[in-house]
Amino acid sequence: MILLSHTSVQGALAVAEAVRQRVEEAKLEHARSPVCPFVTISLGVATTIPARTSSTDLLVAAADQAVYEAKRNGRNRVIVYQGFVRETRRSEALALQES
């Protein structure tokens, strides 16, 4: 996990893509992988503007959802979470997709 403060989604995406490229360029051997002979990484990006009721669990869950989307779409890529995060009045966290 990489936490970036005061960073836009575009900035976070640029950092994630730079990390992905560096790992790919390192050509670290991954002999037992059925997917690729070299180590690659998939990253999920999620951003929020913090508030008193902000939930770090929601932010991590959103980034985790984006990682799994990246893996479903072929791995070795960066995906930005395409939703927004809010909390209900009972403080139950919900990740809601944008309409």
C-alpha positions, 0 to 999 in steps of 0.5 A: 500500500502506498499512501499519498497525501495532497495528491489528485487521482491523476497524480496517484495514477502517475505514481502507480503507473511508474511503480508498475513500469519499474517492476516490469522493467526489472525483469525479475524471474518468475519461473513458476508463474503460468501467466508471465516469466517475469514478476509483474504487479497490478495496482488499484488506485482510490482517492478521497477527500478526508472528513471527520466521518471518513473511513480508512476501511472504505478507502482500502476496500475501494483500492482493493476492488480496483486491484481485483478489477486489474487482475480480471482485466489481464494483470500488469496494469493500474485501475482507478476505482470508478466510484465514490465512497460514503457512509450511512447514518449508522456508520455502516460503510458502503462503496457506491458506484457512480450512476 
